[in-house]
């Protein structure tokens, strides 16, 4: 396996600043010209700019029925790193650089496979996975192009294990309204928006705990609360931002309906900035994805707690698995890294999957 070729491509990918935020990318950004040139004339490529730094690039050679998906955006650089984050640094078995694990390392492996094989192959690169308002994959699964594929491999870091199930991610903002006034009024007990919010939070935590006891095990977290003016004024407004990570087989919508129904005050309104379904979501069958894992002799991995865009493909009816080099614990850290061993293993797996195409 030509790991040197992977490292050369990874070095170039890391050097492109694709931090999200600020997600300052467009269809004219140099990274897409570089990918197009690296793939060569055998690939037909198309770039769609959805605005706000959200760009999709589809590259296809021949008529493959398997699609590999990698996002090119990274989380922002964190101060205090030992190694230059936009330069590739090899220290022992570790390859450092922003995005090396999540998930430019996988993208470099795929580009190397494209260079060293001539089998049919399809690659979807996107730039909006790491921040809010992502639409690239959501738009793609609604397109006619998506219907050409029978299987998707999303290349998030799984230690090169084939994962067919993961948690979802639901982000919800709520607002409770009250009636302002002097805190000496007895009605403050009922009319205070912060009181209403606090009662809801207590019920929501209890509901999540009860679900945990019956084995559904949702991860529920109230991350932000604010409202009111001062202690002697009845709060007329209170807002919160909470999230939940639901287990495979659960439904984000059903969970939100349950949580919203806990408000007895009738004053709450809810807004969902992001809803990424679990893999699988409620009622879905993953037997086709599991058959793909068995057919190609892939080592199956356990359910993972992080969310991926594989669930968006699966929700649209395209079987999807998650398989990529590195471990999620190495992503989003000050000095992000992936091991040479993992890159080499991913290169071998992706090569075998591409070469198995008839």
Buried (B, 14 or more C-beta within 10 A) or exposed (E): BBBEBBBBBBBBBBBBBBBBEEBEBBEEBEBBEBBBEBBEEEBEBEBBBBEBBBBBBBBBBEEBEBBBBBBBBBBBBEEEBEBBBBEBBBEEEBBBBBBBBBBBBBBBBBBBBBBBBEBBBBBBBBBBBBBEEBBBBBBBBEEEBBEBBEBBBBBBBBBBBBBBBBBBBBBBBBBBBBBBBEEEEEEBEEBBBBBBBBBBBEBBEEBBEEBBEEEBBBBBEBEEBEBBEEEEBBBBBBBBBBBBBBBBBBBBBEBBEBBBEBBEBEBBEEEEEBBBBBBBBBEBEBEBBBEBBEEBEBEBBEEBEBBBBBBBBBBBEBBBBBBBBBBBEBBBEEBBBBBBEBBBBBBBBBBEBBEEBE
